[in-house]
C-alpha cells in the first residue's frame, strides 16, 4: 500500500498515489475529491458513487492482496497539456500490465483522470 496523503497532493505522483490509496483502502469521498471533473461526470452523482464504492470496498480490499499497483514514471504530455503518470500492475512478482493516467489542475488542485477518451 502507498502512503496516504492527508493534505492536497503537491505533485502529480503524489496525486496518483493518494488516489490509489483512497480507492483501495480509504475514503470514497476523498477518492471523489481526487477525481477530475470528467471522471466525476462519467461516474454520475456523487452520492451514488459513495454508496456503490462503500458496497464494493470489501471486494476491492480482498483483491488488494492479489494485485499491487506501483506508480512509475511521469512525463508531461504537451498535446494534452497534462502530466501522464505510468502505473505498473503486478500480481505476485510478475508485471501484468502497464497503464497511464493523467493528472490535471482543476480549481487549484491536482486531480486524477482515469477514463479513456479524454481527448488526451
Phi and psi restraints in degrees (value plus and minus 20) as a CYANA .aco file:
   2 UNK   PHI    -104.4   -64.4
   2 UNK   PSI     147.0   187.0
   3 UNK   PHI     -93.3   -53.3
   3 UNK   PSI     110.4   150.4
   4 UNK   PHI     -96.3   -56.3
   4 UNK   PSI     113.5   153.5
   5 UNK   PHI    -124.5   -84.5
   5 UNK   PSI     100.0   140.0
   6 UNK   PHI    -104.7   -64.7
   6 UNK   PSI     -40.2    -0.2
   7 UNK   PHI    -125.8   -85.8
   7 UNK   PSI     153.3   193.3
   8 UNK   PHI     -82.3   -42.3
   8 UNK   PSI     114.1   154.1
   9 UNK   PHI     -81.4   -41.4
   9 UNK   PSI     125.5   165.5
  10 UNK   PHI    -121.9   -81.9
  10 UNK   PSI     -38.9     1.1
  11 UNK   PHI    -148.0  -108.0
  11 UNK   PSI     138.3   178.3
  12 UNK   PHI     -76.1   -36.1
  12 UNK   PSI     -60.7   -20.7
  13 UNK   PHI     -80.2   -40.2
  13 UNK   PSI     -66.4   -26.4
  14 UNK   PHI     -82.0   -42.0
  14 UNK   PSI     -57.6   -17.6
  15 UNK   PHI     -82.3   -42.3
  15 UNK   PSI     -64.6   -24.6
  16 UNK   PHI     -88.9   -48.9
  16 UNK   PSI     -62.2   -22.2
  17 UNK   PHI     -80.1   -40.1
  17 UNK   PSI     -64.8   -24.8
  18 UNK   PHI     -84.1   -44.1
  18 UNK   PSI     -61.9   -21.9
  19 UNK   PHI     -79.8   -39.8
  19 UNK   PSI     -67.5   -27.5
  20 UNK   PHI     -82.6   -42.6
  20 UNK   PSI     -66.7   -26.7
  21 UNK   PHI     -78.4   -38.4
  21 UNK   PSI     -67.0   -27.0
  22 UNK   PHI     -87.9   -47.9
  22 UNK   PSI     -57.1   -17.1
  23 UNK   PHI     -84.5   -44.5
  23 UNK   PSI     -59.4   -19.4
  24 UNK   PHI    -105.2   -65.2
  24 UNK   PSI     -70.8   -30.8
  25 UNK   PHI    -143.3  -103.3
  25 UNK   PSI     -15.4    24.6
  26 UNK   PHI    -131.8   -91.8
  26 UNK   PSI    -164.4  -124.4
  27 UNK   PHI    -118.2   -78.2
  27 UNK   PSI     102.5   142.5
  28 UNK   PHI     -81.0   -41.0
  28 UNK   PSI     -54.9   -14.9
  29 UNK   PHI     -85.5   -45.5
  29 UNK   PSI     -58.6   -18.6
  30 UNK   PHI     -88.4   -48.4
  30 UNK   PSI     -58.7   -18.7
  31 UNK   PHI     -77.8   -37.8
  31 UNK   PSI     -67.2   -27.2
  32 UNK   PHI     -77.7   -37.7
  32 UNK   PSI     -64.1   -24.1
  33 UNK   PHI     -84.8   -44.8
  33 UNK   PSI     -45.5    -5.5
  34 UNK   PHI    -108.8   -68.8
  34 UNK   PSI     -27.0    13.0
  35 UNK   PHI    -102.4   -62.4
  35 UNK   PSI     124.2   164.2
  36 UNK   PHI     -91.5   -51.5
  36 UNK   PSI     142.8   182.8
  37 UNK   PHI     -79.3   -39.3
  37 UNK   PSI     -59.8   -19.8
  38 UNK   PHI     -84.4   -44.4
  38 UNK   PSI     -58.6   -18.6
  39 UNK   PHI     -84.8   -44.8
  39 UNK   PSI     -62.6   -22.6
  40 UNK   PHI     -80.3   -40.3
  40 UNK   PSI     -64.1   -24.1
  41 UNK   PHI     -82.1   -42.1
  41 UNK   PSI     -59.1   -19.1
  42 UNK   PHI     -86.9   -46.9
  42 UNK   PSI     -53.2   -13.2
  43 UNK   PHI     -93.9   -53.9
  43 UNK   PSI     -46.7    -6.7
  44 UNK   PHI      76.8   116.8
  44 UNK   PSI    -179.6  -139.6
  45 UNK   PHI     -80.5   -40.5
  45 UNK   PSI     122.7   162.7
  46 UNK   PHI     -75.2   -35.2
  46 UNK   PSI     -67.0   -27.0
  47 UNK   PHI     -81.8   -41.8
  47 UNK   PSI     -58.4   -18.4
  48 UNK   PHI     -85.0   -45.0
  48 UNK   PSI     -63.0   -23.0
  49 UNK   PHI     -78.1   -38.1
  49 UNK   PSI     -65.4   -25.4
  50 UNK   PHI     -82.1   -42.1
  50 UNK   PSI     -62.4   -22.4
  51 UNK   PHI     -86.7   -46.7
  51 UNK   PSI     -65.6   -25.6
  52 UNK   PHI     -86.6   -46.6
  52 UNK   PSI     -58.6   -18.6
  53 UNK   PHI     -85.6   -45.6
  53 UNK   PSI     -61.7   -21.7
  54 UNK   PHI     -81.6   -41.6
  54 UNK   PSI     -60.0   -20.0
  55 UNK   PHI     -87.8   -47.8
  55 UNK   PSI     -53.4   -13.4
  56 UNK   PHI    -107.9   -67.9
  56 UNK   PSI     -30.6     9.4
  57 UNK   PHI     -77.3   -37.3
  57 UNK   PSI     -60.4   -20.4
  58 UNK   PHI     -83.5   -43.5
  58 UNK   PSI     -64.2   -24.2
  59 UNK   PHI     -85.4   -45.4
  59 UNK   PSI     -60.9   -20.9
  60 UNK   PHI     -84.5   -44.5
  60 UNK   PSI     -62.0   -22.0
  61 UNK   PHI     -82.9   -42.9
  61 UNK   PSI     -57.8   -17.8
  62 UNK   PHI     -86.3   -46.3
  62 UNK   PSI     -59.1   -19.1
  63 UNK   PHI     -91.6   -51.6
  63 UNK   PSI     -43.7    -3.7
  64 UNK   PHI     -78.9   -38.9
  64 UNK   PSI     -48.0    -8.0
  65 UNK   PHI     -91.2   -51.2
  65 UNK   PSI     -42.7    -2.7
  66 UNK   PHI    -115.5   -75.5
  66 UNK   PSI     -55.0   -15.0
  67 UNK   PHI    -135.3   -95.3
  67 UNK   PSI     121.7   161.7
  68 UNK   PHI    -151.3  -111.3
  68 UNK   PSI     117.7   157.7
  69 UNK   PHI    -134.8   -94.8
  69 UNK   PSI     107.7   147.7
  70 UNK   PHI    -132.9   -92.9
  70 UNK   PSI     113.6   153.6
  71 UNK   PHI    -102.1   -62.1
  71 UNK   PSI     104.5   144.5
  72 UNK   PHI    -117.4   -77.4
  72 UNK   PSI    -162.6  -122.6
  73 UNK   PHI     -93.7   -53.7
  73 UNK   PSI     143.3   183.3
  74 UNK   PHI    -143.3  -103.3
  74 UNK   PSI     131.4   171.4
  75 UNK   PHI    -173.9  -133.9
  75 UNK   PSI     127.7   167.7
  76 UNK   PHI    -104.9   -64.9
  76 UNK   PSI     108.2   148.2
  77 UNK   PHI    -117.2   -77.2
  77 UNK   PSI      81.8   121.8
  78 UNK   PHI     -81.0   -41.0
  78 UNK   PSI     -59.7   -19.7
  79 UNK   PHI     -81.2   -41.2
  79 UNK   PSI     -60.8   -20.8
  80 UNK   PHI    -104.6   -64.6
  80 UNK   PSI     -42.5    -2.5
  81 UNK   PHI      48.7    88.7
  81 UNK   PSI      10.4    50.4
  82 UNK   PHI    -165.0  -125.0
  82 UNK   PSI     139.1   179.1
  83 UNK   PHI    -105.8   -65.8
  83 UNK   PSI     112.7   152.7
  84 UNK   PHI    -115.7   -75.7
  84 UNK   PSI     116.2   156.2
  85 UNK   PHI    -142.4  -102.4
  85 UNK   PSI     105.7   145.7
  86 UNK   PHI    -101.6   -61.6
  86 UNK   PSI     119.9   159.9
  87 UNK   PHI    -135.7   -95.7
  87 UNK   PSI     114.0   154.0
  88 UNK   PHI    -132.1   -92.1
  88 UNK   PSI     102.2   142.2
  89 UNK   PHI    -128.6   -88.6
  89 UNK   PSI     102.4   142.4
  90 UNK   PHI    -134.3   -94.3
  90 UNK   PSI     126.6   166.6
  91 UNK   PHI    -145.1  -105.1
  91 UNK   PSI     104.9   144.9
  92 UNK   PHI      35.1    75.1
  92 UNK   PSI    -142.1  -102.1
  93 UNK   PHI    -128.5   -88.5
  93 UNK   PSI     -10.6    29.4
  94 UNK   PHI    -127.0   -87.0
  94 UNK   PSI     112.3   152.3
  95 UNK   PHI     -88.1   -48.1
  95 UNK   PSI     104.2   144.2
  96 UNK   PHI    -114.2   -74.2
  96 UNK   PSI     -65.2   -25.2
  97 UNK   PHI    -186.3  -146.3
  97 UNK   PSI     146.9   186.9
  98 UNK   PHI    -139.3   -99.3
  98 UNK   PSI     137.6   177.6
  99 UNK   PHI    -169.3  -129.3
  99 UNK   PSI     150.8   190.8
 100 UNK   PHI    -156.1  -116.1
 100 UNK   PSI     128.1   168.1
 101 UNK   PHI    -145.4  -105.4
 101 UNK   PSI     141.8   181.8
 102 UNK   PHI    -125.6   -85.6
 102 UNK   PSI     129.0   169.0
 103 UNK   PHI    -140.5  -100.5
 103 UNK   PSI     104.1   144.1
 104 UNK   PHI    -141.2  -101.2
 104 UNK   PSI     140.0   180.0
 105 UNK   PHI    -121.4   -81.4
 105 UNK   PSI      98.3   138.3
 106 UNK   PHI    -150.5  -110.5
 106 UNK   PSI     113.3   153.3
 107 UNK   PHI      32.0    72.0
 107 UNK   PSI      17.3    57.3
 108 UNK   PHI      58.1    98.1
 108 UNK   PSI     -12.3    27.7
 109 UNK   PHI    -147.5  -107.5
 109 UNK   PSI     132.0   172.0
 110 UNK   PHI    -100.0   -60.0
 110 UNK   PSI     113.4   153.4
 111 UNK   PHI    -155.8  -115.8
 111 UNK   PSI     130.6   170.6
 112 UNK   PHI    -118.9   -78.9
 112 UNK   PSI     112.9   152.9
 113 UNK   PHI    -133.5   -93.5
 113 UNK   PSI     100.8   140.8
 114 UNK   PHI    -132.0   -92.0
 114 UNK   PSI     -39.4     0.6
 115 UNK   PHI     -95.5   -55.5
 115 UNK   PSI     128.5   168.5
 116 UNK   PHI     -99.9   -59.9
 116 UNK   PSI     147.3   187.3
 117 UNK   PHI      54.6    94.6
 117 UNK   PSI       4.5    44.5
 118 UNK   PHI     -97.2   -57.2
 118 UNK   PSI     -26.3    13.7
 119 UNK   PHI      63.1   103.1
 119 UNK   PSI      -7.4    32.6
